[in-house]
Amino acid sequence: MAAYRKEIIVGPKIKFFTLSCLFLLLSLVILLSTFRLRTLVFVLDNRNIDVLSLPHEVRPHVKQFPPAPLLSFLQRELGGNENIKVGLVNTEKKDDEYWYSLGEAVSVGFDRVSNKIQWKDFMREWIDEEHMYGKGPKCPDMPMPEFEKYPDDLDVVIARVPCGNESDAVNGNGIRDVYRLQVNLVVANLVARRRNDQPVYVVFIGTCGPMIEIFRCDDLIKHEEDIWIYKPDLRRLQQKVQMPVGSCQIASPFVKQGAIDYNFTKLQKSNPIDNPREAYVTVLHSSEAYVCGAISLAQSIINTNSTKDMVILVDESITPKTRRELEFAGWKLKLIDRIHSPHARKNAYNEWNYSKLRIWQLTEYDKVMFIDSDLILLKNIDNFFAYPQLSAVGNDKVRFNSGIMLIEPSKCMFESLMKKRYTVFSYNGGDQGFLNEVFTWWHRWPKRLNHLKIRPKDPSVPEIPESRYAVHFLGFKPWTCYRDYDCNWLRMDHNPFASDVAHRMWWQVYDLMPERLQKVCGLTKVKDRRIQQWRSMAENAKLPDEHWKINITDPRHIDLVD
């Protein structure tokens, strides 16, 4: 009976304990539904809980969140500041609870760019460069936030990066996705508004990371999985946001109140570097075929009274004797190992053109302007160093011509290019095709800076207008022809590149060379024999320009070299 009475007394306590446990469990469920599962998962992960020990339904969410070490790193960078101002760009609502916990957060709103607008609409092949804007096609509208609504002293900007074609992102290809460009520009403009000297941090989330054209790898301070943390150089970034959204406009600083200031008399330089180190650079590799061109390029730069250094990169194919002549011409010489072009055909002209990538290794300079050795300068172009990477002249639709381009040397950029050369396809097998897939967003210089020697179809149009800054010699090079005329006239397939006007311009530079260097440009027996064959073929074909009738007076034709 006593045992029975004891059982009666204890029974209610067990029931009370059971009900209490159920109540606590229910409270926990309610708590989990109130605070997002992801927030709890982050807290657990931040306490170094083994992810594999978590329930299966929780594990997938842990990987999607920024790893705890990266977040701890960011908090340390911010110095434990409890009044952190955070800007959220293109983030997902399910993530925002965490970011709000960082500090005073604001979600930056903007209208997504229209799906009807394509990359090519921002990269026009033709614009009217000679007149006020409005004469040619205009850039499409790229919606931006009303920035005045948001703080100009954000400490952190968090952004999810749309990656366009995911396969391109994985392969490392340049991505021509307008929405991706829009998000990158929104972030860049937010960060560039910082009004004090305090640093701003940017956290990018996504498989492809930010656009390398806007956010430099030199500013990357932490990267793990799909998270990139940047500490941007604000002055450089502020210059970037001054650039037009697309190459459908000439890039500043040569745009003045809607008009293009081609006289540059009131040029306001916007170089973000104090006392920058700058140089012209060219590259010779694989043979000495372009040595004379490099010497004439140096002479033309000197003729313009440039104040910049001149650097030439050469490989082992350039003999010590020739190197001495290049140095005598004014070049600072650096020896390099050439780089094979993975997508070029064997023995093709561009098989080793990736050697041009070595210019990114010139880190003793802040900026270098690369110029191919088959160009000459007609005017001083030192002011163009005010532009940021990558600036060039348009070539074909969305592409630029790499014959003259402004780049910013960087060890990490060179390493990135070396990795990408195997996965990024080059449309022409050479460096130009490769660089156009890596730097898909570039700044447009006026075409007069890199005038391609192509004879206009309209005879009333000057072959080389006075406004041109440089001439790029396509087809057969002047030093491989007789001085008397452009030998591109002797071949029907090369007739579009024939211009006696441009040919004479090159020889005027030749006349200013020291006699010692003129000898380097001698005509070989092989080249002379080739020209004679072309003259005979042109005569037999009775080509109407009749250049084949011109008597040869070039003394190089008599004093041939081996």
C-alpha positions in Angstrom: 0.0 0.0 0.0 2.9 2.4 0.9 4.6 1.5 -2.3 1.4 2.2 -4.2 1.0 5.6 -2.4 4.6 6.5 -3.2 3.9 5.7 -6.9 0.9 8.0 -6.7 2.9 10.8 -5.2 5.9 10.6 -7.7 3.8 10.2 -10.8 2.7 13.9 -11.1 6.4 15.1 -10.8 7.4 12.9 -13.8 4.5 14.3 -15.8 5.5 17.9 -14.9 9.1 17.3 -15.9 8.0 15.8 -19.2 5.7 18.7 -19.9 8.5 21.1 -19.0 10.9 19.4 -21.5 8.2 19.6 -24.2 7.7 23.3 -23.4 11.4 24.0 -23.7 11.6 22.1 -27.0 8.7 24.0 -28.4 10.3 27.3 -27.3 13.5 26.3 -29.1 11.5 25.6 -32.3 9.8 29.0 -32.0 13.1 30.6 -31.4 14.6 29.0 -34.5 11.6 30.1 -36.6 12.0 33.7 -35.3 15.7 33.9 -35.9 16.8 32.5 -39.3 18.5 29.1 -39.3 21.5 30.7 -41.0 22.1 33.1 -38.1 22.2 30.2 -35.6 24.5 28.2 -37.9 26.9 31.1 -38.2 27.0 31.5 -34.4 27.7 27.8 -34.0 30.4 27.9 -36.7 32.0 31.0 -35.2 32.3 29.0 -31.9 34.4 26.5 -33.9 31.7 23.8 -33.8 32.7 20.9 -36.1 30.4 21.3 -39.2 30.3 17.6 -39.7 28.8 17.2 -36.2 25.8 19.3 -37.1 22.5 17.8 -38.3 22.3 17.1 -42.0 19.6 19.7 -42.6 21.9 22.4 -41.1 25.2 21.5 -42.9 24.3 22.8 -46.4 23.6 26.3 -45.0 27.0 26.5 -43.3 29.0 26.4 -46.6 26.9 29.2 -48.1 27.8 31.6 -45.3 31.2 33.4 -45.2 33.7 31.2 -43.4 34.2 32.3 -39.8 38.0 33.0 -40.2 37.2 35.5 -43.0 34.6 37.3 -40.9 36.9 37.4 -37.9 39.6 38.8 -40.2 37.3 41.6 -41.4 36.3 42.5 -37.8 39.9 42.8 -36.9 40.6 45.0 -39.9 37.8 47.2 -38.7 39.4 47.5 -35.3 36.5 46.2 -33.3 34.5 49.3 -34.2 30.9 49.0 -32.9 29.6 51.8 -35.1 30.3 50.2 -38.4 28.3 51.5 -41.4 27.5 48.8 -43.9 26.2 49.1 -47.5 24.4 46.1 -49.0 24.4 45.8 -52.8 22.5 43.0 -54.6 22.5 40.9 -51.4 19.9 38.2 -50.7 17.3 38.9 -48.0 18.0 35.6 -46.3 21.6 36.9 -45.8 20.8 40.4 -44.6 20.1 39.5 -41.0 23.7 38.6 -40.5 25.0 41.7 -42.2 22.7 43.9 -40.1 24.4 42.4 -37.1 27.7 43.9 -38.2 26.5 47.4 -37.5 24.3 50.1 -39.0 23.4 48.6 -42.4 21.5 50.0 -45.3 20.4 48.2 -48.4 21.3 50.2 -51.6 18.5 50.1 -54.1 18.8 50.6 -57.9 16.9 49.6 -61.0 18.4 46.6 -62.7 19.7 47.4 -66.2 17.4 46.3 -69.0 17.8 42.8 -70.3 17.4 44.2 -73.8 20.7 46.1 -73.5 23.7 44.0 -74.6 27.4 44.5 -74.0 28.0 45.6 -77.6 25.6 48.5 -77.0 28.1 50.0 -74.5 31.1 49.2 -76.7 30.3 50.9 -80.0 32.7 50.4 -82.9 32.0 53.8 -84.3 31.4 57.2 -82.7 31.8 60.7 -84.1 35.1 61.7 -82.5 35.5 64.9 -84.4 32.5 66.8 -83.0 30.4 67.4 -80.0 28.6 64.5 -78.5 25.2 63.9 -80.0 26.5 63.5 -83.5 26.9 59.8 -83.2 25.2 56.9 -81.2 24.8 57.5 -77.5 25.6 55.1 -74.6 22.5 53.3 -73.2 21.4 54.2 -69.8 23.1 52.4 -66.9 20.8 52.8 -63.9 22.6 53.9 -60.7 21.3 54.4 -57.2 20.4 57.9 -55.9 23.7 58.1 -54.1 22.8 61.2 -52.1 20.3 59.0 -50.1 23.1 56.9 -48.7 26.0 57.7 -46.3 29.2 58.9 -47.9 31.2 57.4 -45.0 30.5 53.6 -45.4 33.0 51.4 -43.7 32.1 48.2 -45.5 30.2 47.4 -48.7 28.9 43.9 -49.2 27.9 42.8 -52.7 26.8 39.6 -54.4 28.4 39.5 -57.9 26.3 38.2 -60.8 28.6 36.1 -62.9 26.8 36.0 -66.2 27.8 32.8 -67.9 28.9 30.6 -65.0 31.1 28.4 -67.3 33.0 31.5 -68.3 33.5 32.4 -64.7 34.8 29.0 -63.9 37.2 29.0 -66.9 38.5 32.5 -66.0 37.2 34.1 -69.2 36.3 37.7 -69.4 32.6 38.1 -68.9 30.6 40.5 -71.1 27.6 40.6 -68.8 25.9 44.1 -68.4 24.3 43.3 -65.1 27.7 42.2 -63.7 29.2 45.5 -64.8 26.3 47.4 -63.3 26.8 45.8 -59.8 30.6 46.5 -59.9 30.0 50.1 -60.9 27.4 50.6 -58.1 29.9 49.3 -55.5 32.8 51.3 -57.0 30.7 54.5 -56.9 29.6 53.9 -53.3 33.2 53.3 -52.1 34.6 56.2 -54.1 32.3 58.6 -52.2 34.3 58.2 -49.0 35.1 61.7 -47.8 37.7 61.0 -45.1 41.0 59.2 -45.0 39.6 56.1 -43.3 39.8 52.9 -45.4 36.7 51.2 -46.9 36.4 47.5 -47.2 34.5 45.6 -49.9 33.3 42.1 -49.5 32.3 40.4 -52.8 30.3 37.1 -52.8 30.2 35.0 -55.9 32.0 32.4 -58.0 33.5 34.9 -60.3 34.6 37.6 -57.9 34.6 41.3 -59.0 35.7 42.7 -62.3 39.5 42.9 -62.4 39.2 46.0 -64.6 37.7 47.9 -61.6 38.9 46.2 -58.5 42.7 45.6 -58.6 44.1 42.3 -57.4 46.7 44.5 -55.6 43.9 45.6 -53.3 42.8 42.1 -52.4 43.6 41.4 -48.8 41.8 38.1 -48.2 40.2 35.4 -50.4 38.6 32.1 -49.4 36.1 30.0 -51.4 33.6 32.4 -52.9 34.5 35.4 -50.7 36.8 38.2 -51.7 37.7 41.0 -49.3 39.2 44.2 -50.8 40.7 47.3 -49.4 40.6 49.6 -52.5 43.0 52.4 -53.2 40.4 55.2 -53.1 42.2 57.6 -55.4 42.6 55.0 -58.1 39.0 53.9 -57.7 37.7 57.5 -57.8 39.5 57.9 -61.2 37.8 54.7 -62.4 34.3 56.0 -61.7 35.1 59.1 -63.7 35.5 57.0 -66.8 32.5 56.5 -69.2 30.5 53.4 -68.6 31.3 52.1 -72.1 33.7 52.8 -75.0 30.7 54.4 -76.8 32.3 57.6 -75.4 35.8 58.9 -75.4 37.3 58.4 -71.9 38.0 61.3 -69.7 40.1 63.4 -68.9 39.9 64.5 -72.5 36.2 65.1 -72.4 35.3 68.6 -71.4 31.7 69.7 -70.9 30.3 67.3 -73.5 32.9 68.2 -76.1 36.2 66.5 -76.9 39.1 68.8 -76.2 41.6 67.7 -78.8 43.9 70.7 -78.2 44.5 69.6 -74.6 45.4 73.2 -73.8 43.2 73.1 -70.7 43.8 69.5 -69.8 43.0 68.8 -66.2 45.1 65.7 -65.3 43.4 63.3 -63.0 46.3 61.0 -62.3 45.7 59.5 -58.8 49.4 58.9 -58.1 51.7 61.6 -56.8 54.8 61.9 -58.9 54.1 58.7 -60.8 56.9 56.7 -62.4 56.0 56.2 -66.0 57.6 54.8 -69.1 57.1 53.9 -72.8 57.8 50.2 -73.4 58.1 47.9 -76.4 59.1 44.2 -76.8 61.4 42.3 -79.2 61.4 38.5 -79.2 62.1 35.5 -81.4 64.0 37.4 -84.1 65.6 40.7 -85.0 63.1 41.5 -87.7 61.7 44.5 -85.8 64.9 45.9 -84.4 64.9 48.8 -87.0 61.3 49.5 -86.1 62.2 49.7 -82.4 65.0 52.1 -83.2 62.7 54.3 -85.3 60.1 54.2 -82.5 62.7 55.4 -80.0 63.7 58.2 -82.3 60.1 59.3 -82.8 59.5 59.4 -79.0 62.7 61.5 -78.6 61.5 63.9 -81.3 58.4 64.7 -79.3 60.5 65.9 -76.3 58.9 63.3 -74.1 59.9 63.3 -70.4 59.2 59.6 -69.8 61.6 56.7 -69.6 61.9 54.3 -72.6 62.2 50.5 -71.8 62.6 47.7 -74.2 62.2 44.0 -73.3 64.3 41.6 -75.4 64.9 37.9 -75.3 68.0 35.8 -76.2 67.3 36.1 -80.0 68.5 39.7 -79.8 72.3 39.5 -80.1 74.6 41.5 -77.7 75.7 43.7 -80.6 72.1 44.6 -81.4 71.4 45.2 -77.7 74.1 47.8 -77.7 72.6 49.6 -80.6 69.2 49.6 -78.9 70.7 51.1 -75.8 72.5 53.7 -78.0 69.0 54.5 -79.5 67.8 55.5 -76.0 66.2 52.3 -74.7 66.7 50.9 -71.2 67.1 47.2 -71.9 65.7 44.3 -69.9 66.3 40.7 -70.8 63.3 38.4 -70.6 62.3 34.8 -71.3 59.7 34.7 -74.1 56.2 33.3 -73.5 54.5 30.9 -75.8 51.0 31.7 -77.1 49.0 28.5 -76.3 46.4 29.1 -79.0 48.7 30.1 -81.9 49.6 27.7 -84.7 53.2 26.4 -84.7 55.6 28.7 -86.4 52.9 31.3 -86.8 53.8 35.0 -86.7 52.1 35.3 -83.2 53.4 32.1 -81.7 55.4 33.9 -79.0 53.3 37.1 -78.8 52.3 36.4 -75.2 55.8 37.7 -74.4 54.1 41.1 -74.3 52.6 40.0 -71.0 56.0 40.6 -69.4 55.2 44.4 -69.4 53.1 43.7 -66.2 56.3 42.7 -64.5 57.7 46.3 -64.8 56.7 47.0 -61.2 59.3 49.7 -60.8 56.8 51.8 -62.8 53.3 52.9 -61.8 52.2 53.0 -65.4 53.7 52.0 -68.7 52.4 52.7 -72.2 53.1 49.8 -74.5 53.8 50.6 -78.1 54.4 48.1 -80.9 57.7 48.4 -82.8 55.9 49.1 -86.1 54.6 52.5 -84.9 56.1 56.0 -84.9 54.9 59.0 -82.8 54.1 62.2 -84.6 53.2 64.2 -81.5 53.9 64.1 -77.8 51.4 61.8 -76.0 52.8 62.1 -72.5 49.4 63.4 -71.3 47.8 60.1 -72.0 49.5 58.6 -69.0 46.8 60.3 -67.0 44.5 57.4 -67.9 44.0 54.2 -65.8 44.4 50.6 -66.9 43.4 49.5 -69.4 43.1 52.3 -72.0 43.4 51.8 -75.7 42.0 52.6 -79.1 39.0 50.7 -80.5 39.7 48.0 -83.1 36.6 46.1 -84.0 33.3 46.3 -82.3 33.8 45.4 -78.6 37.6 45.0 -79.0 40.6 47.3 -78.6 43.9 47.4 -80.5 46.8 46.3 -78.3 49.3 48.2 -80.5 49.2 51.1 -78.0 47.8 50.6 -74.6 48.2 52.0 -71.1 48.6 49.4 -68.3 49.6 49.4 -64.6 52.3 46.9 -63.8 51.4 44.4 -61.1 52.9 41.2 -59.9 49.6 39.6 -59.0 48.1 40.7 -62.4 51.0 39.1 -64.3 50.5 35.9 -62.3 46.8 36.0 -63.0 47.4 36.5 -66.8 49.9 33.6 -66.8 47.3 31.3 -65.3 44.5 32.4 -67.6 46.5 32.0 -70.8 45.6 28.3 -70.9 41.9 28.7 -70.3 41.0 32.0 -72.0 40.6 31.6 -75.7 42.3 34.1 -78.0 40.2 34.9 -81.1 43.4 35.6 -83.2 45.8 33.2 -81.3 47.9 36.1 -80.1 48.1 38.6 -77.2 45.5 41.0 -78.6 42.8 38.3 -78.7 43.7 37.1 -75.2 43.8 40.6 -73.6 40.4 41.4 -75.1 38.9 38.5 -73.3 40.5 39.3 -70.0 39.9 43.1 -70.0 36.4 43.3 -71.4 35.7 46.7 -69.9 38.3 49.2 -71.2 38.7 52.9 -71.7 38.5 54.3 -75.2 41.2 56.6 -76.5 40.6 58.6 -79.7 41.6 56.7 -82.8 44.0 59.4 -83.7 46.3 58.1 -81.0 46.8 54.8 -82.9 46.1 55.6 -86.6 46.1 52.3 -88.6 47.8 52.8 -91.9 44.8 51.8 -94.1 44.3 53.9 -97.3 40.8 55.6 -97.3 38.5 54.6 -100.1 37.5 58.2 -100.6 40.4 60.0 -102.3 39.2 63.3 -100.9 40.0 62.1 -97.4 43.6 62.7 -96.2 45.6 59.5 -95.9 47.2 60.8 -92.6 45.2 63.7 -91.1 47.2 66.4 -89.3 45.4 65.5 -86.0 47.0 62.1 -85.8 49.4 61.3 -82.9 50.8 58.1 -84.2 50.9 55.9 -87.3 50.7 52.1 -87.0 52.3 50.6 -90.1 50.2 47.6 -91.3 51.3 45.3 -94.1 55.0 45.4 -95.2 57.1 47.6 -93.0 58.9 50.7 -94.4 62.4 49.4 -93.5 61.7 46.2 -95.5 60.9 48.3 -98.6 62.8 50.7 -100.8 62.8 54.3 -99.6 61.3 55.4 -103.0 57.8 54.0 -102.4 55.7 51.8 -100.2 56.1 48.3 -101.5 52.6 47.4 -100.4 51.6 48.7 -103.8 53.2 45.7 -105.4 50.8 43.2 -104.0 47.1 43.3 -104.7 46.3 41.7 -101.3 48.4 44.4 -99.6 47.1 47.4 -101.6 44.8 48.6 -98.8 47.9 49.2 -96.6 49.8 51.2 -99.2 50.4 54.8 -98.5 53.4 56.8 -99.8 52.4 59.6 -97.4 52.8 57.4 -94.3 55.9 55.8 -95.9 57.6 59.2 -96.2 56.8 60.0 -92.6 58.7 57.0 -91.4 61.7 57.9 -93.5 61.7 61.4 -92.1 62.2 59.8 -88.7 65.0 57.6 -90.2 66.8 60.7 -91.4 67.0 62.0 -87.8 68.7 58.8 -86.6 72.5 58.9 -86.0 74.3 57.3 -89.0 75.4 54.5 -86.7 71.7 53.5 -86.2 70.8 53.9 -89.9 73.1 51.1 -90.7 71.0 48.8 -88.5 68.2 49.4 -91.0 70.1 48.1 -94.0 68.4 46.1 -96.7 69.3 42.4 -96.9 69.9 40.5 -100.1 67.0 38.3 -99.3 64.6 41.3 -98.9 65.9 43.0 -102.0 65.4 39.8 -104.1 61.8 39.5 -102.7 61.0 43.1 -103.7 62.4 42.6 -107.2 60.1 39.6 -107.6 57.1 41.6 -106.5 58.0 44.4 -109.0 58.1 41.8 -111.8 54.7 40.4 -110.8 53.2 43.8 -110.6 54.5 44.7 -114.0 53.2 41.5 -115.5 49.8 42.2 -113.9 49.9 45.8 -115.2 48.8 47.1 -111.8 47.2 50.5 -112.4 49.1 52.5 -109.7 52.3 51.8 -111.8 54.7 51.9 -108.8 56.6 49.1 -110.4 57.8 51.7 -113.0 59.5 53.9 -110.4 63.3 53.9 -110.7 65.0 52.9 -107.5 67.3 55.5 -105.9 67.5 54.0 -102.4 71.3 53.5 -101.7 70.4 50.5 -99.5 69.5 48.8 -102.8 73.1 49.1 -103.9 74.8 48.6 -100.5 73.1 45.4 -99.4 73.8 43.7 -96.1 74.0 40.0 -95.3 
